[in-house]
Amino acid sequence: MAMGRPRCFDAEKALDEAMEVFWRHGYEGATIAQLTEAMGINPPSLYAAFGSKEGLLRAALDRYTAKRGAFLTETLCAPTARVVAERLLMGIAEAQTDPSHPPGCLLVQGGLACGSGSENVPFELASRRAETEHRLRQRFERAKAEGDLTATADPAALARYLSAVIVGMSVMASSGAGREELREVARLSLKAFEQQAETVTKASASTPIVALIQP
């Protein structure tokens, strides 16, 4: 009976390789053969270390979100809400077109084409994207309390808007959009953010935020 390779592999390097496979192919498209080849281990070792393919995805996502979280933490330390938005969007344009890794965002790409048997994956990815939105909302609530945003500004709507733009930029990047194209989206979105933050008192509470991004 063939035995699995002992768990003496470099776990961080293996997770980086698995992360890239999921990033390029999505959860459904990434095969065990592709994952084990990239990680330099055999299937028994994968299951011994991570329990399942979904367990491996969660571990890879933990590593990815830790790296992403460092960028977000630094961004949220910007002195104003407007600078937070600018650094976030421009940083995303840079990160999602970085040639050192697949284009786009793993939290979007990883959930493409999930079928039966992987119903939990989209929810897992959505919950991690929601954490970014939650942290943005908290930052904008603080900005509002400090008078950096208008008294009637809606921190939740602003955070939701930026989160939606980030997902859209990821889809564009994965479809071949270049860095300058994403920067253009970032610049236009920043203008919409500024308008929403400054003119929310003139807008109906039921007015969708997309109505405020018309040129």
Backbone as CSV, one residue per row, in Angstrom:
resi,resn,N_x,N_y,N_z,CA_x,CA_y,CA_z,C_x,C_y,C_z
1,MET,0.856,-1.200,0.000,0.000,0.000,0.000,0.886,1.242,0.000
2,ALA,0.634,2.168,-0.936,1.452,3.379,-1.045,1.170,4.312,0.123
3,MET,2.221,4.818,0.694,2.078,5.734,1.821,2.233,7.166,1.345
4,GLY,1.526,8.100,1.984,1.670,9.512,1.651,3.031,10.028,2.083
5,ARG,3.492,11.025,1.387,4.775,11.630,1.748,4.655,12.280,3.121
6,PRO,5.644,12.137,3.985,5.594,12.764,5.311,5.384,14.270,5.189
7,ARG,4.744,14.850,6.174,4.436,16.273,6.136,5.671,17.106,6.504
8,CYS,6.673,17.053,5.619,7.887,17.804,5.863,8.071,18.893,4.815
9,PHE,7.024,19.128,4.009,7.117,20.140,2.974,6.986,21.542,3.582
10,ASP,7.400,22.515,2.816,7.290,23.907,3.241,5.836,24.330,3.102
11,ALA,5.121,24.407,4.211,3.680,24.667,4.179,3.352,26.016,3.553
12,GLU,4.132,27.049,3.870,3.843,28.378,3.331,4.046,28.411,1.816
13,LYS,5.133,27.814,1.359,5.382,27.769,-0.080,4.308,26.941,-0.776
14,ALA,3.932,25.813,-0.169,2.895,24.967,-0.751,1.573,25.712,-0.858
15,LEU,1.228,26.479,0.175,-0.015,27.244,0.143,0.041,28.341,-0.913
16,ASP,1.200,28.962,-1.082,1.341,29.971,-2.136,1.086,29.347,-3.507
17,GLU,1.606,28.144,-3.702,1.414,27.479,-4.992,-0.052,27.082,-5.179
18,ALA,-0.667,26.567,-4.127,-2.080,26.201,-4.211,-2.941,27.434,-4.459
19,MET,-2.595,28.515,-3.796,-3.321,29.770,-3.968,-3.321,30.199,-5.437
20,GLU,-2.168,30.064,-6.077,-2.075,30.474,-7.477,-2.910,29.577,-8.386
21,VAL,-2.935,28.288,-8.092,-3.754,27.371,-8.893,-5.228,27.731,-8.762
22,PHE,-5.700,27.942,-7.530,-7.099,28.336,-7.327,-7.384,29.674,-8.012
23,TRP,-6.413,30.571,-7.945,-6.549,31.904,-8.522,-6.720,31.822,-10.039
24,ARG,-5.935,30.971,-10.666,-5.977,30.869,-12.130,-7.184,30.077,-12.629
25,HIS,-7.562,29.047,-11.890,-8.563,28.115,-12.403,-9.894,28.161,-11.671
26,GLY,-9.955,28.849,-10.518,-11.155,28.796,-9.705,-11.215,27.495,-8.923
27,TYR,-12.070,27.434,-7.929,-12.144,26.239,-7.095,-12.546,25.023,-7.912
28,GLU,-13.577,25.176,-8.728,-14.089,24.050,-9.495,-13.088,23.586,-10.541
29,GLY,-12.407,24.532,-11.179,-11.484,24.180,-12.252,-10.160,23.625,-11.778
30,ALA,-9.783,23.914,-10.545,-8.511,23.421,-10.007,-8.644,21.943,-9.652
31,THR,-7.842,21.107,-10.274,-7.911,19.670,-10.002,-6.912,19.285,-8.914
32,ILE,-7.163,18.150,-8.295,-6.236,17.642,-7.283,-4.859,17.418,-7.907
33,ALA,-4.837,16.925,-9.148,-3.558,16.692,-9.827,-2.790,18.002,-10.003
34,GLN,-3.485,19.064,-10.412,-2.829,20.361,-10.575,-2.313,20.884,-9.237
35,LEU,-3.129,20.747,-8.213,-2.763,21.261,-6.893,-1.554,20.523,-6.322
36,THR,-1.590,19.196,-6.377,-0.485,18.434,-5.796,0.807,18.628,-6.582
37,GLU,0.693,18.742,-7.905,1.895,18.983,-8.703,2.510,20.334,-8.354
38,ALA,1.663,21.362,-8.241,2.163,22.699,-7.911,2.765,22.743,-6.511
39,MET,2.166,21.998,-5.575,2.612,22.013,-4.188,3.799,21.093,-3.936
40,GLY,4.070,20.180,-4.883,5.172,19.248,-4.707,4.877,18.140,-3.720
41,ILE,3.610,17.756,-3.601,3.219,16.676,-2.691,2.299,15.724,-3.448
42,ASN,1.921,14.624,-2.811,0.986,13.701,-3.444,-0.386,13.821,-2.769
43,PRO,-1.426,13.260,-3.387,-2.780,13.412,-2.826,-2.928,12.988,-1.377
44,PRO,-2.354,11.841,-0.951,-2.507,11.485,0.476,-1.957,12.557,1.417
45,SER,-0.847,13.195,1.011,-0.274,14.251,1.851,-1.184,15.468,1.907
46,LEU,-1.800,15.768,0.765,-2.731,16.904,0.737,-3.883,16.660,1.711
47,TYR,-4.475,15.468,1.619,-5.620,15.180,2.490,-5.204,15.073,3.953
48,ALA,-3.990,14.565,4.197,-3.516,14.469,5.577,-3.307,15.850,6.186
49,ALA,-2.821,16.784,5.371,-2.501,18.121,5.872,-3.718,19.032,5.949
50,PHE,-4.628,18.915,4.968,-5.718,19.894,4.863,-7.112,19.282,4.927
51,GLY,-7.212,17.971,4.947,-8.504,17.317,5.101,-9.260,17.100,3.815
52,SER,-9.268,18.112,2.957,-10.026,18.048,1.717,-9.572,19.177,0.802
53,LYS,-10.058,19.149,-0.413,-9.777,20.244,-1.353,-10.335,21.560,-0.808
54,GLU,-11.522,21.503,-0.228,-12.122,22.711,0.342,-11.311,23.206,1.540
55,GLY,-10.785,22.277,2.322,-9.926,22.660,3.442,-8.663,23.347,2.960
56,LEU,-8.117,22.859,1.849,-6.937,23.500,1.263,-7.276,24.907,0.788
57,LEU,-8.446,25.054,0.169,-8.859,26.383,-0.271,-8.943,27.342,0.910
58,ARG,-9.540,26.889,2.014,-9.660,27.763,3.183,-8.281,28.189,3.694
59,ALA,-7.337,27.239,3.723,-5.989,27.566,4.175,-5.326,28.562,3.226
60,ALA,-5.523,28.363,1.918,-4.962,29.286,0.930,-5.606,30.664,1.064
61,LEU,-6.900,30.687,1.324,-7.599,31.966,1.508,-7.120,32.678,2.769
62,ASP,-6.844,31.914,3.817,-6.314,32.520,5.046,-5.000,33.240,4.736
63,ARG,-4.155,32.586,3.956,-2.864,33.190,3.603,-3.055,34.407,2.709
64,TYR,-3.966,34.286,1.759,-4.232,35.398,0.840,-4.805,36.605,1.584
65,THR,-5.793,36.358,2.438,-6.429,37.471,3.139,-5.491,38.104,4.160
66,ALA,-4.542,37.329,4.687,-3.554,37.911,5.598,-2.688,38.918,4.856
67,LYS,-2.277,38.559,3.645,-1.469,39.478,2.839,-2.296,40.694,2.421
68,ARG,-3.510,40.438,1.987,-4.403,41.518,1.576,-4.749,42.408,2.760
69,GLY,-4.903,41.782,3.935,-5.262,42.536,5.124,-4.207,43.536,5.525
70,ALA,-2.945,43.218,5.272,-1.868,44.151,5.606,-1.989,45.421,4.764
71,PHE,-2.316,45.249,3.489,-2.528,46.399,2.609,-3.727,47.216,3.075
72,LEU,-4.813,46.537,3.420,-6.017,47.243,3.840,-5.779,47.996,5.140
73,THR,-5.087,47.378,6.076,-4.803,48.037,7.351,-4.021,49.325,7.135
74,GLU,-3.014,49.263,6.296,-2.213,50.450,5.995,-3.065,51.510,5.308
75,THR,-3.922,51.076,4.395,-4.790,52.016,3.673,-5.753,52.719,4.621
76,LEU,-6.315,51.981,5.556,-7.293,52.556,6.477,-6.668,53.561,7.442
77,CYS,-5.353,53.576,7.518,-4.661,54.540,8.371,-4.492,55.895,7.694
78,ALA,-4.945,56.028,6.453,-4.857,57.306,5.749,-5.624,58.368,6.537
79,PRO,-5.205,59.628,6.432,-5.774,60.665,7.299,-7.227,61.038,7.033
80,THR,-7.720,60.820,5.807,-9.102,61.186,5.496,-9.786,60.067,4.727
81,ALA,-11.118,60.106,4.717,-11.896,59.107,3.984,-11.578,59.168,2.499
82,ARG,-11.401,60.370,1.991,-11.110,60.526,0.570,-9.767,59.885,0.221
83,VAL,-8.769,60.056,1.068,-7.456,59.457,0.816,-7.531,57.940,0.975
84,VAL,-8.344,57.465,1.911,-8.565,56.026,2.041,-9.071,55.466,0.718
85,ALA,-10.094,56.113,0.158,-10.686,55.641,-1.095,-9.667,55.675,-2.232
86,GLU,-8.901,56.752,-2.289,-7.912,56.885,-3.364,-6.836,55.806,-3.261
87,ARG,-6.286,55.631,-2.067,-5.223,54.631,-1.896,-5.750,53.228,-2.144
88,LEU,-6.981,52.982,-1.724,-7.570,51.666,-1.924,-7.732,51.367,-3.410
89,LEU,-8.383,52.266,-4.142,-8.681,52.006,-5.546,-7.421,51.965,-6.402
90,MET,-6.508,52.890,-6.166,-5.272,52.885,-6.935,-4.407,51.672,-6.569
91,GLY,-4.431,51.303,-5.298,-3.682,50.122,-4.881,-4.237,48.852,-5.498
92,ILE,-5.558,48.776,-5.598,-6.197,47.628,-6.229,-5.830,47.562,-7.707
93,ALA,-5.813,48.723,-8.379,-5.427,48.755,-9.792,-4.022,48.206,-9.981
94,GLU,-3.120,48.528,-9.043,-1.750,48.030,-9.116,-1.714,46.524,-8.825
95,ALA,-2.357,46.129,-7.733,-2.264,44.743,-7.279,-2.896,43.769,-8.262
96,GLN,-4.014,44.156,-8.855,-4.733,43.224,-9.715,-4.128,43.096,-11.103
97,THR,-3.125,43.901,-11.392,-2.407,43.778,-12.660,-0.922,43.496,-12.437
98,ASP,-0.588,43.068,-11.228,0.792,42.738,-10.899,1.183,41.449,-11.640
99,PRO,2.204,41.497,-12.501,2.554,40.310,-13.289,3.149,39.162,-12.477
100,SER,3.444,39.398,-11.197,4.026,38.343,-10.378,3.001,37.316,-9.913
101,HIS,1.711,37.589,-10.156,0.672,36.628,-9.800,-0.470,36.752,-10.805
102,PRO,-1.443,35.841,-10.789,-2.554,35.911,-11.734,-3.312,37.237,-11.605
103,PRO,-3.929,37.706,-12.689,-4.682,38.956,-12.621,-5.959,38.809,-11.805
104,GLY,-6.485,39.949,-11.370,-7.732,39.932,-10.628,-7.529,39.610,-9.157
105,CYS,-8.572,39.082,-8.550,-8.586,38.828,-7.102,-9.017,37.397,-6.833
106,LEU,-8.289,36.701,-5.984,-8.633,35.324,-5.650,-10.031,35.222,-5.051
107,LEU,-10.452,36.233,-4.297,-11.758,36.184,-3.641,-12.904,36.281,-4.633
108,VAL,-12.598,36.682,-5.865,-13.588,36.690,-6.941,-13.363,35.488,-7.845
109,GLN,-12.124,35.300,-8.304,-11.796,34.229,-9.230,-12.039,32.850,-8.634
110,GLY,-11.778,32.716,-7.345,-11.876,31.402,-6.724,-13.262,30.805,-6.757
111,GLY,-14.294,31.638,-6.879,-15.663,31.131,-6.829,-16.324,30.958,-8.174
112,LEU,-15.550,31.128,-9.254,-16.146,31.002,-10.573,-16.580,29.565,-10.844
113,ALA,-17.762,29.420,-11.404,-18.261,28.129,-11.897,-18.270,27.041,-10.827
114,CYS,-18.705,27.382,-9.624,-18.819,26.357,-8.586,-20.119,25.580,-8.779
115,GLY,-20.017,24.270,-8.849,-21.198,23.455,-9.056,-21.625,22.736,-7.799
116,SER,-22.414,21.682,-7.991,-22.885,20.905,-6.842,-21.692,20.260,-6.153
117,GLY,-21.758,20.198,-4.852,-20.659,19.640,-4.087,-19.707,20.696,-3.575
118,SER,-19.841,21.925,-4.098,-18.963,23.009,-3.625,-19.788,24.247,-3.300
119,GLU,-21.013,24.000,-2.805,-21.922,25.115,-2.530,-21.390,26.067,-1.476
120,ASN,-20.523,25.574,-0.586,-20.016,26.414,0.498,-18.980,27.430,0.023
121,VAL,-18.344,27.141,-1.107,-17.236,27.982,-1.547,-17.653,29.420,-1.837
122,PRO,-18.728,29.660,-2.615,-19.115,31.056,-2.851,-19.413,31.817,-1.561
123,PHE,-20.015,31.150,-0.589,-20.318,31.809,0.680,-19.042,32.118,1.454
124,GLU,-18.078,31.201,1.380,-16.784,31.426,2.037,-16.102,32.659,1.456
125,LEU,-16.094,32.750,0.143,-15.451,33.886,-0.516,-16.213,35.178,-0.235
126,ALA,-17.545,35.094,-0.272,-18.359,36.285,-0.022,-18.150,36.806,1.394
127,SER,-17.997,35.904,2.358,-17.810,36.342,3.739,-16.480,37.071,3.902
128,ARG,-15.469,36.648,3.159,-14.168,37.310,3.240,-14.204,38.663,2.534
129,ARG,-14.923,38.763,1.431,-15.089,40.072,0.787,-15.884,41.002,1.697
130,ALA,-16.857,40.439,2.415,-17.673,41.251,3.315,-16.846,41.831,4.450
131,GLU,-15.775,41.152,4.842,-14.913,41.661,5.909,-14.247,42.964,5.473
132,THR,-13.837,43.044,4.206,-13.267,44.288,3.690,-14.302,45.403,3.757
133,GLU,-15.512,45.108,3.327,-16.585,46.110,3.370,-16.853,46.547,4.805
134,HIS,-16.837,45.610,5.728,-17.085,45.921,7.144,-16.022,46.878,7.681
135,ARG,-14.775,46.610,7.357,-13.696,47.471,7.851,-13.745,48.858,7.217
136,LEU,-14.138,48.928,5.967,-14.310,50.237,5.324,-15.441,51.017,5.992
137,ARG,-16.533,50.324,6.256,-17.663,51.001,6.910,-17.248,51.558,8.267
138,GLN,-16.514,50.773,9.037,-16.057,51.256,10.342,-15.175,52.502,10.190
139,ARG,-14.313,52.487,9.187,-13.429,53.648,8.974,-14.224,54.881,8.591
140,PHE,-15.238,54.706,7.762,-16.043,55.850,7.338,-16.965,56.329,8.459
141,GLU,-17.365,55.427,9.327,-18.140,55.848,10.503,-17.282,56.734,11.392
142,ARG,-16.013,56.359,11.538,-15.105,57.191,12.322,-14.891,58.548,11.651
143,ALA,-14.752,58.520,10.305,-14.574,59.771,9.566,-15.781,60.692,9.753
144,LYS,-16.952,60.099,9.764,-18.173,60.888,9.970,-18.204,61.466,11.383
145,ALA,-17.843,60.657,12.367,-17.837,61.128,13.749,-16.822,62.246,13.959
146,GLU,-15.729,62.224,13.194,-14.686,63.241,13.314,-14.962,64.480,12.464
147,GLY,-16.064,64.448,11.689,-16.389,65.590,10.844,-15.689,65.579,9.497
148,ASP,-14.998,64.500,9.193,-14.318,64.386,7.899,-15.322,64.128,6.787
149,LEU,-16.405,63.431,7.105,-17.530,63.250,6.189,-18.705,64.068,6.697
150,THR,-19.603,64.431,5.795,-20.758,65.219,6.191,-21.624,64.457,7.187
151,ALA,-22.404,65.188,7.963,-23.216,64.581,9.017,-24.238,63.605,8.467
152,THR,-24.646,63.791,7.206,-25.654,62.907,6.623,-25.044,61.876,5.683
153,ALA,-23.736,61.784,5.624,-23.087,60.775,4.790,-23.455,59.373,5.273
154,ASP,-23.491,58.434,4.369,-23.877,57.065,4.692,-22.636,56.162,4.599
155,PRO,-21.959,55.903,5.716,-20.743,55.082,5.685,-20.960,53.699,5.084
156,ALA,-22.109,53.097,5.358,-22.380,51.755,4.834,-22.485,51.777,3.312
157,ALA,-23.166,52.798,2.777,-23.315,52.903,1.322,-21.977,53.171,0.654
158,LEU,-21.158,54.016,1.269,-19.841,54.314,0.710,-18.965,53.059,0.694
159,ALA,-18.998,52.303,1.782,-18.212,51.074,1.850,-18.707,50.053,0.838
160,ARG,-20.032,49.957,0.701,-20.615,49.007,-0.247,-20.241,49.379,-1.683
161,TYR,-20.266,50.659,-1.954,-19.918,51.134,-3.293,-18.472,50.781,-3.647
162,LEU,-17.549,51.088,-2.746,-16.146,50.783,-3.016,-15.931,49.281,-3.161
163,SER,-16.617,48.494,-2.362,-16.492,47.038,-2.461,-16.975,46.543,-3.819
164,ALA,-18.066,47.116,-4.310,-18.580,46.720,-5.620,-17.611,47.115,-6.735
165,VAL,-17.002,48.296,-6.608,-16.029,48.733,-7.607,-14.827,47.782,-7.618
166,ILE,-14.367,47.374,-6.452,-13.225,46.475,-6.365,-13.521,45.153,-7.078
167,VAL,-14.717,44.603,-6.865,-15.093,43.356,-7.529,-15.122,43.561,-9.040
168,GLY,-15.689,44.682,-9.472,-15.736,44.974,-10.902,-14.351,45.095,-11.511
169,MET,-13.443,45.743,-10.790,-12.071,45.871,-11.273,-11.405,44.509,-11.386
170,SER,-11.721,43.613,-10.458,-11.160,42.269,-10.503,-11.616,41.523,-11.744
171,VAL,-12.903,41.630,-12.038,-13.434,40.972,-13.232,-12.787,41.545,-14.489
172,MET,-12.617,42.856,-14.531,-11.956,43.486,-15.670,-10.531,42.987,-15.828
173,ALA,-9.791,42.941,-14.718,-8.391,42.504,-14.768,-8.281,41.061,-15.243
174,SER,-9.151,40.210,-14.737,-9.102,38.799,-15.132,-9.510,38.608,-16.576
175,SER,-10.210,39.600,-17.134,-10.622,39.540,-18.532,-9.618,40.205,-19.470
176,GLY,-8.508,40.676,-18.910,-7.449,41.215,-19.747,-7.251,42.714,-19.697
177,ALA,-8.020,43.431,-18.879,-7.845,44.880,-18.774,-6.477,45.201,-18.189
178,GLY,-5.848,46.253,-18.707,-4.530,46.644,-18.236,-4.590,47.585,-17.049
179,ARG,-3.424,47.907,-16.532,-3.324,48.740,-15.332,-3.910,50.124,-15.552
180,GLU,-3.620,50.730,-16.698,-4.116,52.079,-16.937,-5.637,52.094,-17.064
181,GLU,-6.212,51.035,-17.614,-7.672,50.950,-17.692,-8.273,50.894,-16.294
182,LEU,-7.648,50.129,-15.407,-8.157,50.053,-14.039,-7.951,51.365,-13.306
183,ARG,-6.846,52.041,-13.579,-6.633,53.350,-12.964,-7.699,54.340,-13.414
184,GLU,-8.106,54.232,-14.662,-9.159,55.124,-15.166,-10.462,54.879,-14.418
185,VAL,-10.791,53.594,-14.218,-11.988,53.253,-13.432,-11.844,53.785,-12.014
186,ALA,-10.659,53.651,-11.444,-10.417,54.128,-10.080,-10.627,55.637,-9.990
187,ARG,-10.113,56.380,-10.974,-10.255,57.843,-10.945,-11.717,58.256,-11.049
188,LEU,-12.468,57.637,-11.942,-13.885,57.974,-12.087,-14.672,57.577,-10.844
189,SER,-14.336,56.434,-10.284,-15.030,55.969,-9.079,-14.732,56.880,-7.892
190,LEU,-13.521,57.404,-7.845,-13.165,58.320,-6.766,-13.996,59.598,-6.850
191,LYS,-14.232,60.091,-8.058,-15.092,61.259,-8.223,-16.496,60.961,-7.726
192,ALA,-16.989,59.758,-8.037,-18.322,59.377,-7.558,-18.348,59.288,-6.037
193,PHE,-17.292,58.761,-5.464,-17.189,58.675,-4.001,-17.241,60.071,-3.391
194,GLU,-16.475,60.990,-3.960,-16.454,62.363,-3.451,-17.835,62.995,-3.551
195,GLN,-18.504,62.779,-4.670,-19.827,63.368,-4.857,-20.824,62.814,-3.853
196,GLN,-20.794,61.507,-3.650,-21.714,60.890,-2.696,-21.441,61.378,-1.282
197,ALA,-20.191,61.497,-0.931,-19.840,61.919,0.415,-20.238,63.361,0.669
198,GLU,-20.186,64.197,-0.363,-20.420,65.636,-0.188,-21.851,66.067,-0.452
199,THR,-22.583,65.328,-1.287,-23.912,65.785,-1.689,-25.022,64.852,-1.237
200,VAL,-24.716,63.971,-0.300,-25.723,63.024,0.139,-26.956,63.726,0.691
201,THR,-26.809,64.912,1.232,-27.951,65.630,1.781,-28.926,66.033,0.687
202,LYS,-28.470,66.116,-0.561,-29.336,66.518,-1.662,-30.010,65.336,-2.330
203,ALA,-29.572,64.130,-1.969,-30.096,62.935,-2.611,-31.196,62.313,-1.766
204,SER,-32.169,61.727,-2.440,-33.204,60.997,-1.728,-32.595,59.775,-1.079
205,ALA,-33.145,59.374,0.063,-32.626,58.198,0.751,-32.784,56.953,-0.108
206,SER,-33.725,56.992,-1.076,-33.940,55.831,-1.921,-33.159,55.899,-3.218
207,THR,-32.389,56.951,-3.429,-31.635,57.081,-4.667,-30.476,56.107,-4.689
208,PRO,-30.404,55.220,-5.688,-29.272,54.288,-5.742,-27.969,55.049,-5.934
209,ILE,-26.891,54.543,-5.365,-25.624,55.233,-5.476,-25.138,55.291,-6.904
210,VAL,-25.578,54.301,-7.755,-25.134,54.315,-9.142,-25.671,55.546,-9.876
211,ALA,-26.774,56.103,-9.371,-27.318,57.297,-10.007,-26.420,58.503,-9.818
212,LEU,-25.502,58.408,-8.871,-24.631,59.531,-8.579,-23.284,59.443,-9.283
213,ILE,-23.101,58.406,-10.111,-21.813,58.286,-10.781,-21.895,58.649,-12.242
214,GLN,-23.035,59.205,-12.675,-23.139,59.651,-14.053,-22.244,60.869,-14.255
215,PRO,-21.576,60.960,-15.430,-20.692,62.095,-15.675,-21.477,63.399,-15.775
